[in-house]
Structure formats: structure tokens, C-alpha cells
């Protein structure tokens, strides 16, 4: 009799857990794709491209200056006194170093600007995803662009359109 009761309890637990499991809702979204489609991201990209173009122009001017000094040095080095040759070589090396520093700082500056512009966009998308998850009863919403999710079945709901709708509402 005890074994029958135990068997009934186990069966009841199995059936109740399978019923609970059937109620769990999972969703997925491609955050990377979603972010790239946002007008804010496109505006940020344009601004970054403009800034990169300005830095590229400055880099070009510095390269031209370096090339001119180097060519001038190469033309005259055989006729110049040793002290002036050494001075010009040092000047060219310093200019090369400044050019390398400028490149490095320009790259860091662009990365910092990109992070600063992306942060509010990412936060906005995360807020919309959180709201979609809460409003639609999802247990989890996975980001399929991160490649962390190895598999999602057809039972997993693509919530991209719900998140887009939420983002459109918050933009107005």
C-alpha cells in the first residue's frame, strides 16, 4: 500500500511538473540586428564617421608634413654638417612618434565616443526587452546574436517585433 501511495505521489509530481513546464514561455531576439536598425544607432554611426573623417584629414596633413621633411632631409643630407643632419633626423623621428601617438589617441577617442553613444541605445533596448518579457509572461528572452544560445526551438517566440513596437512607443 505504501509503494502504491509513493507511486501515485511520484506520478502526480511528474504530471504537475510537466504541466508547469508546458506553461514556461521562452523568447529570443537578435539584439545586434535590432540595434543596427534603430535611427539613434544610425545617427551615432554618421556622427562617428564624421569624426573619423576629421581625424583622418589631420592624419593626412601630419603624414604630408613628415614626408616633406623626410624628402627635404634626403635631398640635403650629404651637403649638411653632421650636427644639422643629427638634428633633422631627431626631428623626423619625433614627428613619426607624434604621428603614431595621434593615431593611437584618435582610435581611443573614437572607441570612447562610440561607447558613450551606444550606452543609452543599449539601455533603451534592454528596457524595452524587459517590458516585453514582463508584459508577455516570458521566463527568459535570449539574445541569439551573442551566439551563447546554441539552439532555440520553434516553441521559442521571436520577440523582435514586440520589442520594436515597444521602442516605437517609447520614441513618441
Protein Blocks (a to p, Z undefined) as FASTA:
>chain_A
ZZmmmmmmmmmmmmmmmmmmmmpccddddfklmmmmpmklmmmmmmmmmmmmmmmmmmmm
mmmmmmmmmmmmmmmmmmpcfklmmmmmmmmmmmmmmmmmmmmmmmmmmmmmmmmmmmmm
mmmmmmmmmmmmmmnopabdcdfklomambdcfklccfklmmmmmmmmmmZZ
